[in-house]
Amino acid sequence: MRVIFTLIILYYIMKKIVKKETQDRVLKDKVFVLRNNLSPLTYTIKSRGVYHFDEEKGFERELKYTQNQQTPFVDEFKGDARLAHITFEDGVLKVPKEKQTLQKFMDLSPDKGKVYEEFDTVQIAVDELQDLELEVEALTAAKGLDIEIAEAVMRVELGSEVSSMSSKELKRDLLLFAKHNPSLFLELVSDDNVQLRNFGIKATESSILKLSEDQRNFTWASNGRKVMTVPFDEHPYSALAAFFKTDEGMEIYSNIEKRLKD
């Protein structure tokens, strides 16, 4: 009997320890910040007349933050409720783990995700890691990029200025572009239309092709014969890039390529 009694006592002691450890893991200080990098000296959000749709119960429940209730749900209040204000200072609201009612209110309020959001250090670390990995990928791609593709990518960013740049200047600006906007850089590198548009621009700059003043027709600069008509409301070089993918356009592309190499 004594052994059984001892085991029972140990069981309840262990149960309390496990319960406390679980609570310690769940209960934590939280920080909420205003969205869109807002940081006014003070900013007060609604602490009454707020509704949360309870999926388990199937209806909306009114939320209210008070100083003397242990729940933010009005239908669970006991006795009088003393309303409390919720104020961000410099765009930040720190809520210690002891203020569970306020934490629950902040988590359930429909303003979360619209007016403010929880500052999650773990998620921020994950996002920063992803950004760094993307930057490394872009810089690696930029370092080994063929000069023709590099020119095509940078023409999107700098326009006709690319034509007067040295290879060193082009490489420098390419690396800076990859560093500061890796997502767009990688998208442009994999877009063959970008390269074809650049090819068409080079053909025009080299006086192989000629674009009419109304930007509706491409012709051979040497004899004025029409190469293609630009569809209405399309960018001429985007239309030319699409044309190069057709059977007729591929032949003209090969012809221009030979002339550019001469």
Long-range contacts (C-beta under 8 A, 24 or more apart in sequence): 27-97, 27-100, 28-97, 29-94, 29-95, 29-96, 29-97, 30-94, 30-95, 30-97, 30-103, 30-106, 30-118, 30-119, 31-92, 31-93, 31-94, 31-95, 31-118, 31-119, 32-88, 32-92, 32-93, 32-95, 32-106, 32-112, 32-116, 32-117, 32-118, 32-119, 33-88, 33-91, 33-92, 33-93, 33-116, 33-117, 33-118, 33-119, 34-88, 34-91, 34-92, 34-115, 34-116, 35-114, 35-115, 35-116, 35-117, 37-91, 38-91, 39-90, 39-91, 39-92, 40-88, 40-90, 40-91, 41-89, 41-90, 42-87, 42-88, 42-89, 43-87, 43-88, 43-91, 44-85, 44-86, 44-87, 44-88, 45-86, 45-88, 45-109, 45-111, 45-115, 45-116, 46-86, 46-109, 46-111, 47-83, 47-84, 47-85, 47-86, 47-105, 48-83, 50-105, 50-109, 50-110, 50-111, 51-110, 52-108, 52-109, 52-110, 63-105, 63-108, 63-109, 64-105, 65-101, 65-102, 65-105, 66-101, 69-101, 70-100, 70-101, 71-101, 71-104, 72-101, 72-102, 72-104, 72-105, 72-108, 88-116, 92-119, 131-182, 134-182, 134-183, 134-186, 135-178, 135-179, 135-182, 137-182, 137-186, 138-178, 138-179, 138-182, 138-183, 138-185, 138-186, 139-175, 139-178, 139-179, 139-182, 141-178, 141-185, 141-186, 141-189, 142-174, 142-175, 142-177, 142-178, 142-185, 143-175, 145-174, 145-189, 148-195, 148-198, 149-189, 149-195, 150-174, 151-198, 152-188, 152-194, 152-195, 152-197, 152-198, 152-199, 153-177, 153-185, 153-188, 153-189, 153-194, 155-197, 155-198, 155-201, 156-188, 156-194, 160-201, 163-205, 193-238, 193-241, 193-242, 196-240, 196-241, 196-244, 196-245, 197-237, 197-238, 197-240, 197-241, 199-241, 199-244, 199-253, 199-256, 199-257, 200-237, 200-240, 200-241, 200-244, 201-237, 202-260, 203-256, 203-259, 203-260, 206-259, 206-260, 208-256, 208-259, 208-260, 209-256, 211-236, 227-252
